[in-house]
Amino acid sequence: MSQISYWKPLHMKWAPILISAVLLIGGTAMAQAPELVRVSRFSGKPVPRFETLKFAMVNGRAGPSKDHPVLWEYQRKGLPLLVIKESQNWRRVRDPSGTEVWVHARMLEDGHKAYVQTPTVLRQDPMDGAEPVADLGRGVLVDLGACSRGWCRVQAKDYRGYAPQPSLWGADTGEAGL
């Protein structure tokens, strides 16, 4: 039994061009679409975002109230935490180790700090071969400046320079994986 084809070979020649045009137009429309940012109804700030610990002693709890047990005790003022969820007075945060806990909103503040996740070299200019300024060990807190093309301007005590963005927790909310 033979099959009937309603498409002529001429039409099949145009198929790749037609498909390419559709993808090009769709891709252009997607590229022009604004990036969706979730804004919390509680704080009016974007989520996710980084904030820093306001005090040297902060409790991380299992849930959003003082009735929930303390799971973690943070003892590092300025530590950047990723705010991933909010309730009225509480923030669900992720720390550099990946632990997620609830912290009262009063314990956090806007801040521009980063936590060095892997030992790295602070450089004079934003490139691998640039003059080294200082060695930054894991756990060092740095003041975070602008980031561009994979490098961030940072200051650690009296040392200023550029550090690779992937080595810094607090430099990119994209690392949240949300």
Secondary structure, 3 states (H helix, E strand, C coil): CCCCCCCCHHHHHHHHHHHHHHHHHHHHHHHHCCCCCEECCCCCCEECEEEEECCCCEEEECCCCCCCCEEEEECCCCCEEEEEEECCCEEEEECCCCCEEEEEHHHEECCCEEEECCCEEEECCCCCCCCEEEEECCCCEEEEEEEECCEEEEEECCEEEEEEHHHEECCCHHHHCC
